[in-house]
Amino acid sequence: MKLDRFVAAAIAVIAPVEIFVGHAMPGPRWVAVLVALGLAATVAFRRRAPLAAGVAAVALVTLQDFAGGHGTSTAEAVAWMCGLYAIAVWTDTRGFVIGVAALAGLNALSLLAPPPQSYQDAVLFTVVPIVIMVLLRGAVRGRQLRAEALAARAELLERHASDAVLEERARIARELHDLVAHNVSVMVVQAGAERHALPGDRTETRETLAAIEQSGRQALAEARRLLGVLRRDGESDELAPQPGLQELEPRVDQVRRAGLSVTLTLDGDAAPLPAGLDLCAYRVVQESLTNALKHAGAGARAEVRVTYAPAALEIDVRDDGRGGGAAAGSGHGLIGMRERVAVFGGTLEAERRGDGGFRVCARLPAGGPP
């Protein structure tokens, strides 16, 4: 729109100079100046009201014809063409038809203006602009519509990605809730068992254990209320232990039976991990193998390497397949992995391999989130 205002200002300055200093204009010059200023105004607002601006430009030129003869300055001609461009490119189908009809009708009306204009000129200045407008509309308008469609699709994908992030965060919250609730329930059972096993003279210790047991049961009750909020319809509300890296070998066997050749390598000493971190590592491997199974193709091979280092747990999953939708790094599975790793302050890289296939590499701090 800044460009339109600049062009409008240039026309408002140049057109009067042309009218008074340049070639002689037929008819009263003050009328030509008023028409030129009107045409400059149509250029200024043509993006906001393209049909009105285009029809006004054609009408002003026709008015000048009736005011004293046919002919326009170069600046006025530029403004007239800007109006036709607005009709061709920025109007809907109904507006375009109205604009073309207005052009044809006003050009036909200009035949009545003195001095008489030849029909050949009238046809020339009607048919040629309409043909050009149709061609412009097919080229520019079509490209704009495609761009708008792509923008709408990108917005839809972004919305879906945002929904996927929220859904995955809710799933992570449910799983971590299950871990915490399960551990609290174990603590409650152990405290109760220990309280009943104490001799009768350990009154103070029994009271302490009873308080721990009562607090734990209250925490479990609140956890179950929270679980009702986090669970979706149809999901089980059992506080079952979640899987960890100790279940990795059975999972790899399942993927092998599904048709993907997988090699599992464990490096370093397998140190005990916090339950949440253990679950996160398992889910990263599980989702990476699921993506490889979906997208790598027949005959592909995958390699899983889990490295236990003093400061971090490193996971590297790669395949040599042809890749697929997830290889772009934007699939819902990768979104979920990124969210899980971010919870524990880790990093995740997912990329195509130079020699083909896909690679997922995650690094998780051994102590959990910072």
Secondary structure, DSSP 8 states (H G I E B T S, - for coil): -HHHHHHHHHHHHHHHHHHHHSS--SS-HHHHHHHHHHHHHHHHTTTTSHHHHHHHHHHHHHHHHHHH-S---HHHHHHHHHHHHHHHHHS-HHHHHHHHHHHHHHHHHGGGSSS---HHHHHHHHHHHHHHHHHHIIIIIHHHHHHHHHHHHHHHHHHHHHHHHHHHHHHHHHHHHHHHHHHHHHHHHHHHHHHHHS-TT-HHHHHHHHHHHHHHHHHHHHHHHHHHHHS-TT----------GGGHHHHHHHHHHHT-EEEEEEES------HHHHHHHHHHHHHHHHHHHHHS-TT-EEEEEEEE-SSEEEEEEEE-S---GGGGS-SHHHHHHHHHHHHTT-EEEEEE-TTSSEEEEEEEETT---
